[in-house]
Amino acid sequence: MAMKIYTKTGDAGKTSLIGGTKVPKSHIRIESYGTIDELNSYIGLVADYSSEEHIKIILKEIQDRLFTIGSSLATDPDKDPIMKLPDLKEEDILLLEQEIDNMNKELPVMKSFILPGGHVVVSTTHIARCVCRRAERICVAMQQEEMFISPIVIKYINRLSDYLFMLARYTAQQLNVQEIPWKARV
């Protein structure tokens, strides 16, 4: 017999963190890993649109790290989880930095802000970047509220948004899509 997807346990607006603690579905911790989940979905969409195998491989790695981050955020820090959860490592951040540097070597120097757009994959990558920045703001808010969040999570998300920005620019160049400079109205 197949397991049912619905449990009805959240019908009253509460959910459980890993560790069993019940919290409202509006809790900032739920908002944090929900936003990470949204980001992960957009990363999947960017990968689906991408035609470069190397980028698809890196994006799958990123999706895996986002599941790691999501499980960390979904865990009650005051309780030991029954299962062993994966950890982020400095090497994960170094991978993003190496990828950023490699793409940057291929790109012209930015002389102004650029408008997102020009191709659906470029725009989708910019949307992922914006969701990533929102996730970062939520995680920083948790930190400011003195809720436990591993500092490496914030560092990774910050670097990931930089990676996504560079990926949008790099993808535009690979597709011969002209970047649209922002020209402020005077």
LINURDA-V509924 format. One record per pair of residues at least 6 apart in sequence whose ideal C-beta (glycine too) atoms are under 6 Angstrom apart, sorted by the first residue. I is the first residue (numbers start at 1). J is the second residue. D is the distance in Angstrom with one decimal. If there is no record, write none. Layout:
I|J|D ; I|J|D
//
This chain:
13|24|6.0 ; 13|25|5.4 ; 14|22|4.9 ; 14|24|5.8 ; 15|25|5.3 ; 16|22|5.5 ; 17|74|5.9 ; 17|76|4.3 ; 18|74|5.2 ; 18|75|4.2 ; 18|81|5.0 ; 19|75|6.0 ; 19|76|3.6 ; 19|79|3.3 ; 19|81|5.7 ; 21|76|4.2 ; 28|142|5.6 ; 31|138|5.6 ; 32|73|4.7 ; 32|138|4.7 ; 32|139|5.7 ; 33|70|4.5 ; 33|73|4.0 ; 33|74|4.8 ; 35|134|5.7 ; 35|135|4.3 ; 35|138|5.7 ; 36|66|5.5 ; 36|69|5.4 ; 36|70|4.6 ; 36|135|5.4 ; 38|131|5.5 ; 39|131|4.6 ; 39|132|5.4 ; 39|135|5.6 ; 40|63|5.5 ; 40|66|4.3 ; 42|127|5.8 ; 42|128|3.9 ; 42|131|5.7 ; 43|59|5.5 ; 43|62|5.7 ; 43|63|5.5 ; 43|128|5.7 ; 45|124|5.5 ; 46|124|5.4 ; 46|125|5.1 ; 46|128|5.6 ; 47|56|5.1 ; 47|59|4.1 ; 49|121|3.8 ; 50|56|5.5 ; 58|99|5.8 ; 65|92|5.4 ; 68|86|4.6 ; 68|88|5.8 ; 69|153|5.4 ; 71|85|4.9 ; 75|81|5.5 ; 77|148|3.7 ; 88|152|4.8 ; 88|156|5.6 ; 93|156|5.6 ; 93|159|5.3 ; 96|159|4.6 ; 96|163|4.7 ; 99|163|6.0 ; 100|162|5.9 ; 100|163|5.4 ; 100|166|4.9 ; 103|166|4.6 ; 103|170|4.1 ; 107|169|5.5 ; 112|181|4.3 ; 112|182|5.9 ; 113|182|4.1 ; 114|179|4.7 ; 114|181|5.9 ; 115|180|4.2 ; 115|182|5.4 ; 116|123|5.6 ; 116|126|3.6 ; 117|123|5.3 ; 118|172|5.8 ; 118|177|4.0 ; 119|175|5.4 ; 119|177|4.7 ; 121|171|5.6 ; 122|168|5.2 ; 122|171|5.5 ; 122|172|4.8 ; 125|164|5.8 ; 125|167|5.4 ; 125|168|4.0 ; 126|168|5.1 ; 128|164|5.3 ; 129|161|5.3 ; 129|164|3.8 ; 129|165|5.4 ; 132|160|5.4 ; 132|161|4.2 ; 132|164|5.9 ; 133|161|5.2 ; 135|157|5.5 ; 136|157|4.5 ; 136|158|5.8 ; 139|149|5.5 ; 139|154|5.2 ; 142|149|4.9 ; 143|149|5.3 ; 172|179|5.8
//
